Amino acid sequence: MLHRNTNSGLKLNPFSGPLKILMAVVGLSLAGHGPALSEPVNVATQGGSVVAGSALSSEAVTLGMPYVVPPHVPGSKVRTPEGLAPLLAERLQKQMPLQAVAVPVEEKQAAEQSTHARLDALLLPLSDAEARQQAGTVIPTGYRAGIMAIMRTDTDIRQWDDLRGRTVCLAEGSGLAGQMEARYGAIEKVFRAPADALLDLRIGGCDAAVHDSTMLQALLQFPEWQKFSASLPIQQERDLAFIIPEHAAALAGVLQEQVRQWQDNGVLASLTKQAAQDIAFEVYMDQEVPDCH
């Protein structure tokens, strides 16, 4: 029996003013390859940069993320977000005043905002090459994920190119909307959250569901997901990392210590397992028709 963790609802609010970004990050939605990041590294400016405000002051720290979960609407279904970034931001918010800011994922959008933008830090998936292009300190959280597709075990989809003309379910927070169509000619169905997309897979509404690979691997540990355990090879793995500008040494030190505590206490693995369990529970509660046979 699945049990819901009622403490996992995200309460971050989107930034109400202009986006505070002075950085063009190419392919934030998990595009690109690179080996795992291992240690925090100080890197020189190469292209983009991040300009910080008054980190650790009485004002909230502004944290840029590719996707900010909208505030929960009373009466609506609780939904677990895609990936670990929103959950880590929620934990961080308990340690300091924090304002989550949605960062444009397209280089052109970022460049348009760059002339009047400011951030205290970013939390983004990065390859090693992308990490070296950042100004300031890059602190890997230890969470590594790519994109992964799962399907019914009796599928005839064997490789990514087989998605052409097939229906693929995605979640808003994945940042993959438009990519599956552009790369493979797939027909996309974009849902608010992973549970909604995965539910559609279970009831036959799509041929495959593409999500955060680490979360999907944890989800497939549950017996009720074995019939949907066919998968395509993981692509575009990246490390989730904080990016802090060079002059925000105080904030960099705080985040380095926080990440160290998360790693020492097994927080990343615990949050991943709990997120998978919560998503499985959300699907279980909403499924009103039996699995296709």
C-alpha positions as CSV (number, residue, x, y, z in Angstrom):
1,M,0.0,0.0,0.0
2,L,1.3,3.4,-0.9
3,H,1.3,6.2,1.7
4,R,1.4,9.9,1.0
5,N,3.9,12.1,2.6
6,T,1.8,15.1,3.4
7,N,4.8,17.4,4.1
8,S,6.1,17.4,0.5
9,G,3.8,20.1,-0.9
10,L,5.9,23.0,-2.4
11,K,5.1,26.5,-1.2
12,L,7.5,28.6,-3.2
13,N,6.0,31.7,-4.8
14,P,7.1,32.9,-8.3
15,F,8.9,36.3,-8.3
16,S,6.4,39.0,-9.1
17,G,8.8,41.6,-10.6
18,P,11.0,41.5,-13.7
19,L,13.2,38.4,-14.0
20,K,16.5,38.9,-12.3
21,I,18.9,37.2,-14.6
22,L,22.2,38.3,-16.2
23,M,23.2,35.0,-17.7
24,A,22.6,33.1,-20.9
25,V,22.5,29.4,-20.2
26,V,22.2,27.3,-23.3
27,G,20.1,24.1,-23.1
28,L,18.9,24.3,-19.5
29,S,16.3,21.7,-20.1
30,L,18.8,18.8,-19.9
31,A,20.2,19.2,-23.4
32,G,23.9,18.2,-23.8
33,H,26.3,15.7,-22.3
34,G,29.1,15.7,-19.8
35,P,30.8,13.7,-17.0
36,A,29.6,14.0,-13.4
37,L,30.7,17.0,-11.4
38,S,32.5,16.0,-8.2
39,E,33.8,19.0,-6.2
40,P,32.8,22.7,-5.9
41,V,34.9,24.6,-8.5
42,N,35.7,28.3,-8.8
43,V,35.6,29.3,-12.5
44,A,36.5,32.5,-14.4
45,T,34.0,34.4,-16.5
46,Q,33.6,32.9,-19.9
47,G,30.6,34.5,-21.7
48,G,27.7,34.7,-19.2
49,S,27.8,35.8,-15.6
50,V,25.6,36.1,-12.6
51,V,25.2,39.3,-10.7
52,A,24.2,39.0,-7.1
53,G,22.2,41.2,-4.9
54,S,22.6,41.5,-1.1
55,A,23.1,37.8,-0.3
56,L,22.4,36.8,3.3
57,S,20.9,40.3,4.1
58,S,17.5,40.9,5.4
59,E,16.1,40.6,1.9
60,A,15.2,37.3,0.4
61,V,17.9,35.5,-1.6
62,T,16.7,35.3,-5.2
63,L,17.3,31.8,-6.6
64,G,17.0,31.3,-10.3
65,M,15.6,27.9,-11.5
66,P,14.4,26.6,-14.9
67,Y,10.9,26.0,-13.5
68,V,9.1,27.4,-10.5
69,V,6.1,25.4,-9.2
70,P,3.0,27.6,-9.1
71,P,1.5,28.3,-5.7
72,H,-0.9,25.6,-4.7
73,V,-4.6,26.5,-5.2
74,P,-6.8,25.4,-2.3
75,G,-9.0,22.5,-3.4
76,S,-6.7,21.4,-6.2
77,K,-4.8,18.1,-6.3
78,V,-1.4,18.1,-4.6
79,R,1.3,17.2,-7.2
80,T,4.9,16.3,-6.7
81,P,7.1,18.4,-9.1
82,E,9.6,17.1,-11.7
83,G,13.1,16.5,-10.5
84,L,14.8,17.4,-7.2
85,A,15.4,21.1,-7.7
86,P,12.0,22.3,-6.4
87,L,12.3,20.0,-3.4
88,L,15.8,21.2,-2.6
89,A,14.7,24.8,-2.9
90,E,11.9,24.1,-0.5
91,R,14.3,22.7,2.0
92,L,16.6,25.7,1.5
93,Q,13.7,28.1,2.1
94,K,13.5,26.7,5.7
95,Q,17.1,27.9,6.3
96,M,16.9,31.4,4.8
97,P,14.5,33.8,3.2
98,L,14.2,32.6,-0.4
99,Q,12.5,33.8,-3.5
100,A,12.4,31.4,-6.4
101,V,12.7,33.0,-9.9
102,A,11.9,31.3,-13.2
103,V,14.9,31.6,-15.5
104,P,14.2,31.6,-19.3
105,V,15.5,28.4,-20.8
106,E,16.1,29.8,-24.2
107,E,19.4,31.8,-24.9
108,K,17.5,34.5,-26.7
109,Q,15.1,35.1,-23.9
110,A,17.9,35.2,-21.4
111,A,19.9,37.7,-23.5
112,E,16.8,39.9,-23.7
113,Q,16.6,40.1,-19.9
114,S,20.4,40.4,-19.3
115,T,20.6,44.2,-19.4
116,H,18.6,44.7,-16.3
117,A,18.8,41.5,-14.3
118,R,20.2,40.4,-11.0
119,L,20.2,37.1,-9.1
120,D,21.8,35.9,-5.9
121,A,22.2,32.3,-7.1
122,L,21.0,29.8,-9.6
123,L,20.1,26.1,-9.3
124,L,20.5,24.4,-12.6
125,P,21.4,21.1,-14.3
126,L,24.9,21.5,-15.7
127,S,27.4,19.5,-17.7
128,D,31.1,19.8,-16.8
129,A,31.6,22.0,-19.9
130,E,28.7,24.3,-18.9
131,A,30.0,24.5,-15.3
132,R,33.3,25.9,-16.6
133,Q,31.5,28.7,-18.5
134,Q,30.0,30.1,-15.3
135,A,31.4,33.0,-13.3
136,G,31.9,32.5,-9.6
137,T,31.5,29.2,-7.7
138,V,29.7,26.1,-9.0
139,I,28.5,23.8,-6.2
140,P,27.3,20.4,-7.4
141,T,24.5,19.1,-5.2
142,G,25.3,15.4,-5.9
143,Y,22.0,14.9,-7.8
144,R,22.6,13.6,-11.3
145,A,19.8,12.9,-13.9
146,G,19.1,12.8,-17.6
147,I,16.0,12.1,-19.6
148,M,14.5,8.6,-19.8
149,A,11.5,7.2,-21.6
150,I,9.3,4.4,-20.1
151,M,6.7,2.4,-21.8
152,R,4.5,-0.7,-21.5
153,T,6.7,-3.8,-21.6
154,D,4.9,-5.0,-24.8
155,T,5.9,-1.9,-26.7
156,D,7.4,-2.0,-30.2
157,I,9.4,1.1,-29.4
158,R,13.1,0.1,-29.1
159,Q,15.1,3.3,-29.7
160,W,14.5,7.0,-29.5
161,D,14.0,7.4,-33.2
162,D,11.0,5.0,-32.9
163,L,9.1,7.9,-31.2
164,R,8.4,9.4,-34.6
165,G,4.6,9.8,-35.0
166,R,4.1,8.3,-31.5
167,T,2.5,10.1,-28.5
168,V,4.8,11.1,-25.7
169,C,3.7,12.4,-22.3
170,L,5.7,15.1,-20.6
171,A,5.5,17.3,-17.5
172,E,5.8,21.1,-17.5
173,G,8.7,21.1,-15.1
174,S,10.9,18.9,-17.3
175,G,11.6,21.7,-19.8
176,L,11.3,19.1,-22.6
177,A,8.2,20.6,-24.3
178,G,9.0,21.0,-28.0
179,Q,12.2,18.9,-27.9
180,M,10.6,15.5,-28.4
181,E,8.8,16.8,-31.5
182,A,11.9,18.6,-32.8
183,R,14.3,15.8,-32.3
184,Y,12.2,12.7,-33.0
185,G,9.0,13.8,-34.6
186,A,6.9,12.7,-31.6
187,I,3.5,14.0,-30.8
188,E,3.7,15.7,-27.4
189,K,1.2,15.8,-24.6
190,V,2.3,18.2,-21.8
191,F,0.8,17.9,-18.4
192,R,1.1,20.0,-15.2
193,A,3.1,17.4,-13.2
194,P,4.7,13.9,-13.6
195,A,1.8,12.1,-12.0
196,D,-0.6,13.4,-14.6
197,A,1.7,12.4,-17.5
198,L,2.3,9.0,-16.0
199,L,-1.4,8.4,-15.4
200,D,-2.0,9.0,-19.1
201,L,0.6,6.4,-19.9
202,R,-1.0,3.9,-17.7
203,I,-4.5,4.3,-19.2
204,G,-3.2,4.2,-22.8
205,G,-3.2,7.9,-23.6
206,C,0.4,7.9,-24.8
207,D,3.0,5.5,-26.0
208,A,5.8,6.7,-23.8
209,A,6.4,9.1,-20.9
210,V,9.7,11.0,-20.7
211,H,10.9,12.4,-17.4
212,D,13.8,12.8,-15.0
213,S,15.7,9.5,-15.2
214,T,16.7,9.3,-11.5
215,M,13.1,9.7,-10.4
216,L,11.8,7.2,-13.0
217,Q,14.4,4.6,-11.9
218,A,13.1,5.0,-8.3
219,L,9.5,4.7,-9.5
220,L,10.2,1.5,-11.3
221,Q,11.2,-0.2,-8.1
222,F,7.5,-0.4,-7.1
223,P,5.8,-3.7,-8.2
224,E,2.8,-1.9,-9.8
225,W,5.1,-0.2,-12.3
226,Q,6.7,-3.4,-13.6
227,K,4.3,-3.6,-16.5
228,F,5.6,-0.1,-17.6
229,S,9.3,-0.8,-17.1
230,A,10.3,-0.9,-20.8
231,S,12.7,2.0,-21.2
232,L,15.0,3.8,-23.7
233,P,18.7,4.6,-22.9
234,I,19.2,7.6,-20.6
235,Q,20.3,10.7,-22.5
236,Q,21.9,14.0,-21.6
237,E,22.8,13.4,-18.0
238,R,23.7,16.5,-16.0
239,D,24.5,17.4,-12.4
240,L,22.2,19.7,-10.5
241,A,24.3,22.5,-9.2
242,F,24.2,25.9,-7.5
243,I,25.9,28.8,-9.3
244,I,27.0,31.7,-7.0
245,P,28.8,34.9,-8.3
246,E,32.4,35.6,-7.3
247,H,31.7,38.4,-4.9
248,A,28.9,36.5,-3.0
249,A,31.4,34.6,-0.9
250,A,29.2,34.5,2.2
251,L,26.3,32.9,0.3
252,A,28.7,30.5,-1.4
253,G,30.0,29.3,1.9
254,V,26.5,28.8,3.3
255,L,25.4,26.8,0.3
256,Q,28.6,24.7,0.3
257,E,28.0,23.8,4.0
258,Q,24.3,23.1,3.3
259,V,25.1,20.8,0.4
260,R,27.7,19.0,2.5
261,Q,25.1,18.3,5.2
262,W,22.6,17.1,2.6
263,Q,25.2,14.7,1.2
264,D,26.4,13.5,4.6
265,N,22.8,12.9,5.8
266,G,21.6,11.1,2.6
267,V,19.0,13.8,1.9
268,L,19.2,13.5,-1.9
269,A,18.5,9.7,-1.9
270,S,15.8,10.2,0.7
271,L,14.0,13.0,-1.3
272,T,14.3,11.0,-4.5
273,K,12.7,7.9,-2.9
274,Q,10.0,9.9,-1.3
275,A,9.2,11.8,-4.5
276,A,8.9,8.6,-6.4
277,Q,6.6,7.2,-3.7
278,D,4.5,10.4,-3.7
279,I,4.2,10.3,-7.5
280,A,3.2,6.7,-7.5
281,F,0.6,7.4,-4.8
282,E,-0.8,10.4,-6.8
283,V,-1.2,8.1,-9.9
284,Y,-2.8,5.4,-7.8
285,M,-5.3,7.7,-6.3
286,D,-6.3,9.2,-9.7
287,Q,-6.5,6.2,-11.9
288,E,-10.1,5.5,-12.6
289,V,-9.8,3.0,-15.4
290,P,-7.9,-0.3,-15.4
291,D,-4.5,-0.7,-17.1
292,C,-4.7,-1.6,-20.8
293,H,-4.3,-5.3,-21.4
